[in-house]
């Protein structure tokens, strides 16, 4: 994105001070891995990162199974894996769980040279993997390590759209 926008490149030519990400659909290991990659791409070591997501899945229930794209049955484990994965990228992480959240997914950022918001049409949910195994019952550290392994990710059939607003 920075290569296509001189304005965005200017904002990110200084260290990122804060990232805030809101997404009510962070329920599976794949979404946590993708979120971690996005945070790593935009953050610096001293960036304050705040993530807001739902405390419980509403409607439909969890889609569990032994795959990377399947939900954790235990959301305490989900939150612990998310926090640990993010802390390994940037140490100042705060994950808050709320009872309700807006449908929109957004990443707000602030640097000394400006701030803005990236709006994700599908959040971390547009991307897919093919039958990548994940042991949702293993220890937190084993799951975090497992999420670091390489695997191929494809964008979903409908893709995802994003928009950037600079303040």
C-alpha positions as CSV (number, residue, x, y, z in Angstrom):
1,X,0.0,0.0,0.0
2,X,2.8,2.4,0.9
3,X,4.3,2.0,-2.6
4,X,1.0,3.1,-4.2
5,X,0.4,6.1,-2.0
6,X,3.0,8.8,-1.4
7,X,0.7,10.2,1.4
8,X,0.6,6.8,3.2
9,X,4.3,6.3,2.7
10,X,4.9,9.7,4.3
11,X,2.8,8.8,7.4
12,X,4.7,5.5,7.8
13,X,8.1,7.1,7.3
14,X,8.0,7.6,11.1
15,X,7.6,4.8,13.7
16,X,4.1,3.7,14.3
17,X,3.0,4.8,17.8
18,X,-0.4,3.0,18.0
19,X,-2.5,0.4,16.3
20,X,-6.1,-0.3,17.2
21,X,-7.8,-3.2,15.5
22,X,-11.5,-4.1,15.9
23,X,-12.9,-7.3,14.5
24,X,-15.7,-9.4,15.9
25,X,-14.7,-12.5,14.0
26,X,-11.4,-13.5,15.5
27,X,-12.3,-17.1,16.5
28,X,-9.8,-19.3,14.6
29,X,-6.0,-19.8,14.5
30,X,-5.9,-18.6,10.8
31,X,-7.4,-15.2,11.7
32,X,-5.0,-14.8,14.6
33,X,-2.0,-15.6,12.3
34,X,-3.2,-13.1,9.7
35,X,-3.8,-10.5,12.4
36,X,-0.3,-11.0,13.7
37,X,1.2,-10.6,10.2
38,X,-0.7,-7.4,9.7
39,X,0.4,-6.0,13.1
40,X,4.0,-7.0,12.3
41,X,3.8,-5.2,8.9
42,X,2.6,-1.9,10.4
43,X,4.2,-1.8,13.9
44,X,7.5,-1.0,15.4
45,X,8.9,-2.4,18.6
46,X,7.4,0.4,20.7
47,X,4.0,0.4,19.1
48,X,1.0,0.2,21.4
49,X,-1.4,-2.4,20.0
50,X,-5.0,-2.7,21.1
51,X,-7.3,-5.4,19.7
52,X,-11.0,-5.5,20.4
53,X,-13.0,-8.7,19.6
54,X,-16.0,-10.5,20.9
55,X,-15.9,-12.4,24.2
56,X,-18.2,-15.1,22.8
57,X,-19.4,-16.1,19.3
58,X,-23.0,-15.1,18.6
59,X,-25.4,-16.9,16.4
60,X,-24.5,-20.1,14.6
61,X,-22.1,-21.4,17.1
62,X,-18.4,-22.4,16.7
63,X,-17.2,-24.3,13.6
64,X,-14.7,-26.5,15.4
65,X,-12.4,-29.1,14.0
66,X,-8.7,-30.0,13.7
67,X,-7.9,-27.4,11.0
68,X,-6.3,-24.0,11.1
69,X,-9.5,-22.3,9.8
70,X,-11.7,-23.9,12.4
71,X,-12.8,-22.1,15.6
72,X,-11.5,-22.7,19.1
73,X,-14.2,-24.3,21.3
74,X,-12.4,-22.6,24.2
75,X,-12.2,-18.8,23.8
76,X,-9.9,-18.5,26.8
77,X,-7.4,-20.4,24.8
78,X,-8.1,-18.3,21.7
79,X,-7.4,-15.1,23.7
80,X,-4.2,-16.5,25.2
81,X,-2.9,-17.6,21.8
82,X,-3.8,-14.2,20.3
83,X,-2.1,-12.3,23.1
84,X,1.1,-14.4,23.0
85,X,1.3,-14.3,19.2
86,X,1.0,-10.5,19.2
87,X,3.4,-10.0,22.2
88,X,6.1,-11.9,20.2
89,X,5.8,-9.2,17.6
90,X,5.4,-6.1,19.8
91,X,5.4,-6.2,23.6
92,X,2.8,-3.6,24.3
93,X,-0.4,-5.5,23.5
94,X,-3.9,-5.2,25.0
95,X,-6.7,-7.5,23.9
96,X,-10.2,-6.5,25.1
97,X,-13.2,-8.7,24.8
98,X,-16.6,-7.1,24.5
99,X,-20.2,-8.4,24.4
100,X,-21.0,-6.7,21.1
101,X,-18.9,-5.0,18.4
102,X,-19.7,-3.3,15.1
103,X,-19.7,-5.5,12.0
104,X,-17.1,-3.3,10.3
105,X,-13.4,-4.3,10.7
106,X,-11.0,-1.5,11.0
107,X,-7.3,-0.9,11.8
108,X,-6.5,2.6,13.1
109,X,-2.9,3.7,13.1
110,X,-1.0,6.7,14.4
111,X,2.5,7.9,13.8
112,X,4.2,11.3,14.5
113,X,3.5,12.2,10.9
114,X,-0.2,11.4,10.8
115,X,-3.0,8.9,11.5
116,X,-5.7,7.1,9.6
117,X,-7.9,4.1,9.3
118,X,-7.8,1.0,7.1
119,X,-11.3,-0.5,6.6
120,X,-11.3,-4.2,5.8
121,X,-14.4,-5.5,4.0
122,X,-13.8,-9.0,5.3
123,X,-11.3,-8.4,8.1
124,X,-9.1,-11.5,8.4
125,X,-11.9,-13.8,7.2
126,X,-11.4,-13.6,3.4
127,X,-8.3,-15.7,3.3
128,X,-8.3,-19.5,3.2
129,X,-5.9,-22.4,3.6
130,X,-6.4,-25.9,2.4
131,X,-6.5,-28.6,5.1
132,X,-3.8,-27.2,7.4
133,X,-3.9,-29.2,10.6
134,X,-4.0,-27.3,14.0
135,X,-4.2,-28.9,17.4
136,X,-6.6,-26.6,19.3
137,X,-6.0,-28.6,22.5
138,X,-2.2,-28.3,22.6
139,X,-0.6,-25.9,25.0
140,X,-0.6,-22.1,24.3
141,X,3.1,-22.1,23.5
142,X,2.8,-25.1,21.1
143,X,-0.1,-23.4,19.3
144,X,1.8,-20.1,19.0
145,X,4.8,-22.1,17.6
146,X,2.5,-24.0,15.2
147,X,1.1,-20.7,13.9
148,X,4.6,-19.5,12.9
149,X,5.1,-22.4,10.4
150,X,4.9,-21.5,6.7
151,X,1.7,-22.4,4.8
152,X,0.0,-21.0,1.7
153,X,-2.9,-18.6,2.0
154,X,-5.4,-17.8,-0.7
155,X,-7.8,-15.0,-0.9
156,X,-11.5,-16.2,-1.0
157,X,-13.5,-16.3,-4.2
158,X,-15.1,-12.9,-3.5
159,X,-11.8,-11.4,-2.5
160,X,-11.6,-8.6,0.1
161,X,-11.7,-4.9,-0.3
162,X,-10.1,-2.3,1.8
163,X,-10.1,1.4,1.9
164,X,-7.7,3.8,3.6
165,X,-8.6,7.1,5.1
166,X,-5.9,9.5,6.3
167,X,-6.9,12.0,9.0
